[in-house]
Amino acid sequence: MTMLTHPIRTCVGCRSRKEQQLLTRYVPNGVGQPVASRTSSGRGAWICNESATCIAAATKTRAFDRAWKTQSSTRQALAIKISTTRQLTRAAQP
């Protein structure tokens, strides 16, 4: 029998598989704004922690749209909001 250590998730930007603790999950809130949350309900998109490259790649390839099964007309605004959310999340952590 194989022992599992941590859940494995795939980054929507670089498509690498990593342990869940090394990624951040983003879900759209009621108005379609991305929110960093591991516990929110709904479809989520996982991104490598502190990786602007992965955010840019996911935005360029519309990976968030595919993960959330939506169509975003403002992809650049999405990337800016995710970057801002990430900065606020880091600032709030001790």
Protein Blocks (a to p, Z undefined) as FASTA:
>chain_A
ZZdfbdcdddfklopacdfklpccddddfkopacddfkbgcjdddddehifklmmmmmmn
ommmmmnopacfblmlmmmmmmmmmmmmmmmpZZ
